[in-house]
Amino acid sequence: MKTAVSIPNDLFAAGEALAARLGSSRSALYAAALREFVARHEPEALRAVIDAAIGDRPQDVAPGVLDSAAAILRRLTWED
């Protein structure tokens, strides 16, 4: 899908330079960046990170802690 967006000049220049270094098109770079950003803000993705952090010991975590941690992470990552 084609779309038009406005971004600051310095960010555009940084994106152009990164795309050139990666041998990527601007569209591919922006799609990858947006895909990563969206994934960071998906509750299930955050839960997966938390689950990976506690490993095989979920029984040691009090009920509701994972949901609370996910809510905190969502707030923190949204403000990036």
N, CA, C and O atoms as a GROMACS GRO file, in nm:
protein
  320
    1MET      N    1   0.084  -0.117   0.000
    1MET     CA    2   0.000   0.000   0.000
    1MET      C    3   0.088   0.123   0.000
    1MET      O    4   0.186   0.130   0.075
    2LYS      N    5   0.055   0.217  -0.081
    2LYS     CA    6   0.128   0.343  -0.082
    2LYS      C    7   0.064   0.438   0.017
    2LYS      O    8  -0.058   0.440   0.034
    3THR      N    9   0.149   0.517   0.083
    3THR     CA   10   0.100   0.616   0.178
    3THR      C   11   0.201   0.730   0.183
    3THR      O   12   0.315   0.715   0.141
    4ALA      N   13   0.159   0.842   0.234
    4ALA     CA   14   0.249   0.956   0.253
    4ALA      C   15   0.253   0.991   0.400
    4ALA      O   16   0.149   0.998   0.466
    5VAL      N   17   0.372   1.012   0.451
    5VAL     CA   18   0.388   1.051   0.590
    5VAL      C   19   0.488   1.165   0.597
    5VAL      O   20   0.570   1.183   0.506
    6SER      N   21   0.482   1.242   0.704
    6SER     CA   22   0.578   1.350   0.727
    6SER      C   23   0.666   1.312   0.844
    6SER      O   24   0.616   1.271   0.950
    7ILE      N   25   0.796   1.324   0.826
    7ILE     CA   26   0.891   1.297   0.933
    7ILE      C   27   0.996   1.408   0.933
    7ILE      O   28   1.017   1.473   0.831
    8PRO      N   29   1.062   1.429   1.046
    8PRO     CA   30   1.165   1.532   1.052
    8PRO      C   31   1.279   1.503   0.953
    8PRO      O   32   1.310   1.388   0.925
    9ASN      N   33   1.338   1.609   0.902
    9ASN     CA   34   1.446   1.596   0.803
    9ASN      C   35   1.562   1.511   0.852
    9ASN      O   36   1.616   1.430   0.777
   10ASP      N   37   1.602   1.529   0.979
   10ASP     CA   38   1.715   1.453   1.030
   10ASP      C   39   1.684   1.303   1.039
   10ASP      O   40   1.771   1.220   1.014
   11LEU      N   41   1.561   1.269   1.074
   11LEU     CA   42   1.522   1.129   1.080
   11LEU      C   43   1.517   1.069   0.940
   11LEU      O   44   1.557   0.954   0.919
   12PHE      N   45   1.468   1.146   0.844
   12PHE     CA   46   1.466   1.100   0.705
   12PHE      C   47   1.608   1.072   0.657
   12PHE      O   48   1.633   0.968   0.596
   13ALA      N   49   1.700   1.164   0.684
   13ALA     CA   50   1.838   1.147   0.642
   13ALA      C   51   1.902   1.024   0.707
   13ALA      O   52   1.975   0.950   0.642
   14ALA      N   53   1.874   1.004   0.835
   14ALA     CA   54   1.927   0.887   0.905
   14ALA      C   55   1.870   0.759   0.844
   14ALA      O   56   1.943   0.660   0.829
   15GLY      N   57   1.743   0.760   0.810
   15GLY     CA   58   1.682   0.644   0.747
   15GLY      C   59   1.741   0.615   0.611
   15GLY      O   60   1.765   0.500   0.576
   16GLU      N   61   1.764   0.720   0.533
   16GLU     CA   62   1.827   0.704   0.402
   16GLU      C   63   1.965   0.642   0.415
   16GLU      O   64   2.002   0.552   0.339
   17ALA      N   65   2.043   0.692   0.511
   17ALA     CA   66   2.178   0.641   0.532
   17ALA      C   67   2.175   0.494   0.576
   17ALA      O   68   2.255   0.413   0.529
   18LEU      N   69   2.083   0.462   0.666
   18LEU     CA   70   2.073   0.323   0.711
   18LEU      C   71   2.031   0.231   0.598
   18LEU      O   72   2.087   0.123   0.582
   19ALA      N   73   1.933   0.272   0.520
   19ALA     CA   74   1.889   0.191   0.407
   19ALA      C   75   2.005   0.166   0.311
   19ALA      O   76   2.021   0.054   0.261
   20ALA      N   77   2.085   0.267   0.286
   20ALA     CA   78   2.200   0.252   0.196
   20ALA      C   79   2.302   0.153   0.255
   20ALA      O   80   2.353   0.067   0.184
   21ARG      N   81   2.330   0.167   0.385
   21ARG     CA   82   2.425   0.075   0.450
   21ARG      C   83   2.376  -0.069   0.446
   21ARG      O   84   2.454  -0.162   0.429
   22LEU      N   85   2.245  -0.086   0.461
   22LEU     CA   86   2.187  -0.221   0.462
   22LEU      C   87   2.161  -0.274   0.323
   22LEU      O   88   2.128  -0.392   0.306
   23GLY      N   89   2.175  -0.189   0.222
   23GLY     CA   90   2.142  -0.230   0.085
   23GLY      C   91   1.993  -0.254   0.070
   23GLY      O   92   1.951  -0.344  -0.003
   24SER      N   93   1.916  -0.175   0.140
   24SER     CA   94   1.770  -0.192   0.145
   24SER      C   95   1.702  -0.073   0.078
   24SER      O   96   1.759   0.035   0.066
   25SER      N   97   1.580  -0.096   0.036
   25SER     CA   98   1.501   0.017  -0.015
   25SER      C   99   1.443   0.095   0.103
   25SER      O  100   1.434   0.043   0.215
   26ARG      N  101   1.405   0.218   0.078
   26ARG     CA  102   1.340   0.300   0.180
   26ARG      C  103   1.211   0.232   0.227
   26ARG      O  104   1.183   0.227   0.346
   27SER      N  105   1.133   0.180   0.133
   27SER     CA  106   1.006   0.114   0.169
   27SER      C  107   1.030  -0.006   0.259
   27SER      O  108   0.959  -0.026   0.357
   28ALA      N  109   1.130  -0.087   0.226
   28ALA     CA  110   1.160  -0.206   0.307
   28ALA      C  111   1.205  -0.165   0.447
   28ALA      O  112   1.167  -0.228   0.546
   29LEU      N  113   1.287  -0.060   0.454
   29LEU     CA  114   1.334  -0.012   0.584
   29LEU      C  115   1.219   0.037   0.670
   29LEU      O  116   1.208   0.000   0.786
   30TYR      N  117   1.131   0.120   0.612
   30TYR     CA  118   1.018   0.174   0.688
   30TYR      C  119   0.922   0.063   0.729
   30TYR      O  120   0.868   0.066   0.840
   31ALA      N  121   0.899  -0.034   0.641
   31ALA     CA  122   0.810  -0.146   0.676
   31ALA      C  123   0.869  -0.226   0.791
   31ALA      O  124   0.796  -0.264   0.883
   32ALA      N  125   1.000  -0.253   0.787
   32ALA     CA  126   1.065  -0.328   0.896
   32ALA      C  127   1.058  -0.250   1.027
   32ALA      O  128   1.032  -0.308   1.132
   33ALA      N  129   1.081  -0.120   1.020
   33ALA     CA  130   1.076  -0.038   1.141
   33ALA      C  131   0.936  -0.037   1.201
   33ALA      O  132   0.920  -0.050   1.323
   34LEU      N  133   0.835  -0.021   1.116
   34LEU     CA  134   0.698  -0.019   1.166
   34LEU      C  135   0.659  -0.156   1.221
   34LEU      O  136   0.592  -0.164   1.324
   35ARG      N  137   0.700  -0.263   1.154
   35ARG     CA  138   0.670  -0.398   1.201
   35ARG      C  139   0.730  -0.421   1.340
   35ARG      O  140   0.664  -0.477   1.427
   36GLU      N  141   0.854  -0.377   1.360
   36GLU     CA  142   0.919  -0.392   1.490
   36GLU      C  143   0.848  -0.309   1.597
   36GLU      O  144   0.828  -0.357   1.709
   37PHE      N  145   0.811  -0.187   1.564
   37PHE     CA  146   0.743  -0.100   1.660
   37PHE      C  147   0.609  -0.158   1.701
   37PHE      O  148   0.575  -0.160   1.820
   38VAL      N  149   0.533  -0.206   1.604
   38VAL     CA  150   0.402  -0.266   1.633
   38VAL      C  151   0.420  -0.389   1.722
   38VAL      O  152   0.345  -0.408   1.818
   39ALA      N  153   0.518  -0.472   1.691
   39ALA     CA  154   0.542  -0.593   1.770
   39ALA      C  155   0.575  -0.560   1.915
   39ALA      O  156   0.534  -0.631   2.007
   40ARG      N  157   0.650  -0.451   1.935
   40ARG     CA  158   0.686  -0.411   2.072
   40ARG      C  159   0.565  -0.370   2.153
   40ARG      O  160   0.570  -0.372   2.276
   41HIS      N  161   0.457  -0.332   2.087
   41HIS     CA  162   0.340  -0.283   2.157
   41HIS      C  163   0.224  -0.382   2.161
   41HIS      O  164   0.114  -0.348   2.205
   42GLU      N  165   0.248  -0.503   2.117
   42GLU     CA  166   0.146  -0.607   2.123
   42GLU      C  167   0.153  -0.673   2.261
   42GLU      O  168   0.260  -0.715   2.303
   43PRO      N  169   0.041  -0.681   2.332
   43PRO     CA  170   0.042  -0.742   2.466
   43PRO      C  171   0.099  -0.884   2.468
   43PRO      O  172   0.172  -0.920   2.560
   44GLU      N  173   0.067  -0.964   2.368
   44GLU     CA  174   0.118  -1.101   2.367
   44GLU      C  175   0.268  -1.105   2.347
   44GLU      O  176   0.336  -1.191   2.402
   45ALA      N  177   0.321  -1.012   2.270
   45ALA     CA  178   0.466  -1.006   2.250
   45ALA      C  179   0.535  -0.970   2.381
   45ALA      O  180   0.639  -1.027   2.414
   46LEU      N  181   0.477  -0.876   2.455
   46LEU     CA  182   0.533  -0.839   2.584
   46LEU      C  183   0.525  -0.955   2.681
   46LEU      O  184   0.618  -0.980   2.757
   47ARG      N  185   0.414  -1.025   2.678
   47ARG     CA  186   0.398  -1.140   2.767
   47ARG      C  187   0.502  -1.247   2.734
   47ARG      O  188   0.554  -1.312   2.825
   48ALA      N  189   0.532  -1.266   2.607
   48ALA     CA  190   0.633  -1.364   2.568
   48ALA      C  191   0.770  -1.328   2.623
   48ALA      O  192   0.845  -1.415   2.666
   49VAL      N  193   0.801  -1.198   2.622
   49VAL     CA  194   0.928  -1.154   2.678
   49VAL      C  195   0.933  -1.183   2.828
   49VAL      O  196   1.033  -1.231   2.880
   50ILE      N  197   0.824  -1.153   2.895
   50ILE     CA  198   0.818  -1.179   3.040
   50ILE      C  199   0.828  -1.328   3.067
   50ILE      O  200   0.902  -1.370   3.155
   51ASP      N  201   0.754  -1.408   2.991
   51ASP     CA  202   0.759  -1.554   3.008
   51ASP      C  203   0.901  -1.606   2.988
   51ASP      O  204   0.946  -1.693   3.061
   52ALA      N  205   0.970  -1.553   2.888
   52ALA     CA  206   1.107  -1.596   2.862
   52ALA      C  207   1.198  -1.559   2.978
   52ALA      O  208   1.291  -1.632   3.012
   53ALA      N  209   1.170  -1.444   3.040
   53ALA     CA  210   1.254  -1.398   3.151
   53ALA      C  211   1.237  -1.485   3.275
   53ALA      O  212   1.334  -1.508   3.347
   54ILE      N  213   1.115  -1.534   3.300
   54ILE     CA  214   1.097  -1.616   3.420
   54ILE      C  215   1.125  -1.763   3.393
   54ILE      O  216   1.134  -1.842   3.487
   55GLY      N  217   1.139  -1.800   3.266
   55GLY     CA  218   1.179  -1.936   3.231
   55GLY      C  219   1.083  -2.042   3.280
   55GLY      O  220   0.962  -2.033   3.258
   56ASP      N  221   1.137  -2.141   3.345
   56ASP     CA  222   1.058  -2.257   3.388
   56ASP      C  223   1.003  -2.243   3.529
   56ASP      O  224   0.963  -2.342   3.590
   57ARG      N  225   1.001  -2.121   3.582
   57ARG     CA  226   0.957  -2.104   3.720
   57ARG      C  227   0.832  -2.018   3.733
   57ARG      O  228   0.825  -1.937   3.826
   58PRO      N  229   0.732  -2.032   3.645
   58PRO     CA  230   0.614  -1.945   3.658
   58PRO      C  231   0.540  -1.966   3.789
   58PRO      O  232   0.468  -1.877   3.834
   59GLN      N  233   0.558  -2.084   3.851
   59GLN     CA  234   0.489  -2.109   3.978
   59GLN      C  235   0.540  -2.018   4.089
   59GLN      O  236   0.473  -2.000   4.191
   60ASP      N  237   0.658  -1.960   4.071
   60ASP     CA  238   0.715  -1.870   4.171
   60ASP      C  239   0.662  -1.728   4.160
   60ASP      O  240   0.692  -1.644   4.244
   61VAL      N  241   0.582  -1.700   4.056
   61VAL     CA  242   0.532  -1.565   4.033
   61VAL      C  243   0.389  -1.556   4.084
   61VAL      O  244   0.303  -1.637   4.049
   62ALA      N  245   0.363  -1.455   4.168
   62ALA     CA  246   0.230  -1.437   4.224
   62ALA      C  247   0.128  -1.407   4.114
   62ALA      O  248   0.162  -1.346   4.013
   63PRO      N  249   0.002  -1.450   4.134
   63PRO     CA  250  -0.102  -1.423   4.034
   63PRO      C  251  -0.115  -1.273   4.005
   63PRO      O  252  -0.111  -1.191   4.097
   64GLY      N  253  -0.129  -1.240   3.880
   64GLY     CA  254  -0.147  -1.102   3.840
   64GLY      C  255  -0.017  -1.027   3.813
   64GLY      O  256  -0.020  -0.919   3.754
   65VAL      N  257   0.096  -1.083   3.854
   65VAL     CA  258   0.223  -1.013   3.837
   65VAL      C  259   0.255  -0.998   3.689
   65VAL      O  260   0.300  -0.892   3.646
   66LEU      N  261   0.234  -1.103   3.610
   66LEU     CA  262   0.265  -1.095   3.467
   66LEU      C  263   0.180  -0.989   3.398
   66LEU      O  264   0.231  -0.913   3.316
   67ASP      N  265   0.052  -0.984   3.432
   67ASP     CA  266  -0.034  -0.882   3.370
   67ASP      C  267   0.008  -0.742   3.413
   67ASP      O  268   0.007  -0.650   3.332
   68SER      N  269   0.045  -0.726   3.539
   68SER     CA  270   0.092  -0.595   3.587
   68SER      C  271   0.222  -0.556   3.518
   68SER      O  272   0.239  -0.441   3.479
   69ALA      N  273   0.312  -0.652   3.504
   69ALA     CA  274   0.439  -0.623   3.437
   69ALA      C  275   0.415  -0.586   3.292
   69ALA      O  276   0.479  -0.495   3.240
   70ALA      N  277   0.324  -0.656   3.226
   70ALA     CA  278   0.294  -0.624   3.085
   70ALA      C  279   0.237  -0.484   3.074
   70ALA      O  280   0.272  -0.411   2.981
   71ALA      N  281   0.150  -0.444   3.168
   71ALA     CA  282   0.093  -0.309   3.165
   71ALA      C  283   0.202  -0.204   3.182
   71ALA      O  284   0.202  -0.101   3.114
   72ILE      N  285   0.296  -0.230   3.271
   72ILE     CA  286   0.406  -0.136   3.293
   72ILE      C  287   0.494  -0.128   3.168
   72ILE      O  288   0.531  -0.018   3.126
   73LEU      N  289   0.526  -0.242   3.109
   73LEU     CA  290   0.609  -0.242   2.989
   73LEU      C  291   0.541  -0.170   2.874
   73LEU      O  292   0.606  -0.098   2.798
   74ARG      N  293   0.410  -0.188   2.861
   74ARG     CA  294   0.338  -0.117   2.755
   74ARG      C  295   0.350   0.034   2.774
   74ARG      O  296   0.374   0.108   2.678
   75ARG      N  297   0.333   0.079   2.898
   75ARG     CA  298   0.345   0.222   2.926
   75ARG      C  299   0.486   0.272   2.896
   75ARG      O  300   0.503   0.379   2.836
   76LEU      N  301   0.586   0.197   2.936
   76LEU     CA  302   0.725   0.239   2.915
   76LEU      C  303   0.761   0.241   2.768
   76LEU      O  304   0.825   0.336   2.721
   77THR      N  305   0.722   0.138   2.693
   77THR     CA  306   0.761   0.133   2.553
   77THR      C  307   0.681   0.232   2.470
   77THR      O  308   0.732   0.280   2.369
   78TRP      N  309   0.561   0.265   2.509
   78TRP     CA  310   0.481   0.360   2.432
   78TRP      C  311   0.544   0.499   2.438
   78TRP      O  312   0.532   0.576   2.343
   79GLU      N  313   0.612   0.530   2.548
   79GLU     CA  314   0.670   0.663   2.567
   79GLU      C  315   0.807   0.677   2.504
   79GLU      O  316   0.865   0.785   2.511
   80ASP      N  317   0.861   0.572   2.442
   80ASP     CA  318   0.993   0.578   2.378
   80ASP      C  319   1.000   0.687   2.276
   80ASP      O  320   1.104   0.706   2.212
   0.00000   0.00000   0.00000
